[in-house]
Amino acid sequence: AHTMMLAGLSPHTSRHIFSRTAQIAANYNSRTMNTITEGVQFDTIAREWRCKWSVSDDKKSLQEAQKALESVLADVKKVEGVKDVQRVVCGGCLDFKVMTSLPADKFGAWEEAKFAPEEDFLGKLKEIDGISTIETQTFTLMPM
């Protein structure tokens, strides 16, 4: 059982996310295509780190979030199997998101490593004035 609590989430929600991630990980241990339910398959699992930023002080929190990302980006890209690292910024809803995707069969090892450098990155976000609603999410991807 995981005892780690995800940033800004209740223990119940954290347990749910870790439980669901374990279910996804169990699915890809078989060598066949990963199936959530009939007709819904996936080959990639992604981890998202997200927060809200503020327009205050000429969007300084966004600038600092970008610097925090840049400080861990090389480590993220070194994770075995990384397919893609994407950053999403929405100027309307003030989202800052980082999504790292791996082939489903490589994701479990990163999860076992607690998604390093996730803890470091989220810790840096917590220190930035104007950053709020720091969250994480794991989800599947499949090209259509």
C-alpha positions in Angstrom: 0.0 0.0 0.0 1.2 3.5 -0.8 1.4 5.9 2.1 2.6 8.9 0.1 0.0 11.6 -0.3 -0.2 13.4 -3.5 0.2 17.2 -3.4 -3.0 18.9 -2.5 -5.1 15.8 -2.5 -6.8 14.0 0.3 -5.5 10.6 1.5 -8.6 8.9 0.0 -8.0 10.5 -3.5 -4.3 9.7 -3.3 -5.1 6.0 -2.5 -7.6 5.9 -5.4 -5.1 7.3 -7.9 -2.3 4.9 -6.7 -4.8 2.0 -6.8 -5.9 2.8 -10.3 -2.3 3.2 -11.4 -1.6 -0.3 -10.0 -4.5 -1.7 -12.0 -3.2 -0.1 -15.2 0.3 -1.4 -14.4 -1.1 -4.9 -13.9 -2.8 -4.8 -17.3 0.4 -4.1 -19.2 2.3 -7.0 -17.5 0.8 -9.3 -20.1 2.5 -9.2 -23.5 -0.8 -8.5 -25.3 -2.4 -5.1 -26.3 -3.5 -3.4 -23.1 -7.3 -3.3 -22.8 -9.3 -1.3 -20.3 -12.6 -2.8 -21.6 -13.7 -4.3 -24.9 -12.8 -1.9 -27.7 -10.8 0.4 -25.4 -7.1 -0.3 -25.8 -3.9 1.6 -25.1 -0.2 1.4 -25.7 1.0 4.4 -23.8 0.7 5.6 -20.2 1.3 9.2 -19.2 1.9 11.1 -16.0 0.7 14.7 -15.7 1.9 17.3 -13.3 -0.3 20.4 -13.3 -1.0 23.6 -11.5 -2.7 27.0 -11.8 -0.6 30.2 -12.2 -1.4 33.8 -11.6 -1.3 36.8 -13.9 0.0 38.9 -11.0 3.4 40.6 -11.2 3.6 40.3 -15.0 2.9 36.5 -14.8 5.9 35.9 -12.7 4.5 32.6 -11.3 4.3 31.2 -14.9 7.9 32.3 -15.5 9.0 30.5 -12.3 7.0 27.4 -13.1 8.8 27.2 -16.5 12.2 27.6 -14.7 11.2 24.8 -12.3 10.4 22.6 -15.3 13.7 23.4 -17.0 15.5 22.5 -13.8 14.2 18.9 -13.9 13.6 18.4 -17.6 16.9 16.6 -18.3 16.1 14.1 -15.6 12.6 13.6 -16.9 14.0 12.9 -20.4 16.5 10.4 -18.9 13.6 8.1 -17.6 13.9 4.8 -19.4 11.4 4.6 -22.3 10.2 8.2 -22.3 8.4 8.8 -25.6 7.5 12.4 -25.1 7.5 15.3 -22.6 5.0 18.0 -23.4 4.2 21.3 -21.7 0.8 22.9 -22.0 0.0 26.4 -21.0 -3.5 27.9 -21.2 -3.6 31.7 -20.9 -7.4 31.6 -20.4 -7.8 29.1 -17.5 -4.2 29.7 -16.3 -3.1 26.0 -16.5 0.5 24.9 -16.5 0.8 21.2 -17.3 3.6 18.8 -18.0 2.8 15.4 -19.5 5.4 12.6 -19.7 4.4 9.6 -21.7 6.0 6.1 -21.8 5.2 2.8 -23.5 2.9 0.9 -21.2 5.5 -1.8 -20.6 8.0 0.8 -19.3 5.7 2.8 -17.1 5.8 0.5 -14.1 9.5 1.0 -13.4 9.0 4.8 -13.4 6.0 4.4 -11.0 8.2 2.2 -8.7 10.7 5.1 -8.7 7.9 7.4 -7.5 7.9 9.2 -10.9 11.2 10.9 -10.1 11.8 13.8 -10.4 8.1 14.4 -9.6 8.6 15.1 -5.9 11.4 17.6 -6.6 9.4 19.4 -9.3 6.2 19.6 -7.2 8.2 20.9 -4.3 9.6 23.7 -6.4 6.1 24.6 -7.6 4.9 24.8 -4.0 7.5 27.4 -3.3 6.4 29.8 -6.0 4.1 32.7 -5.1 1.0 32.6 -7.3 1.0 28.9 -8.0 -2.0 27.0 -6.7 -3.9 23.7 -7.2 -0.9 21.5 -7.7 -2.1 18.1 -8.9 -1.0 14.9 -10.6 -2.8 12.4 -12.8 -2.0 9.2 -14.5 -3.8 8.3 -17.7 -3.6 6.1 -20.8 -3.0 7.3 -24.4 -3.7 5.6 -27.7 -3.3 7.0 -31.2 -6.6 6.9 -33.2 
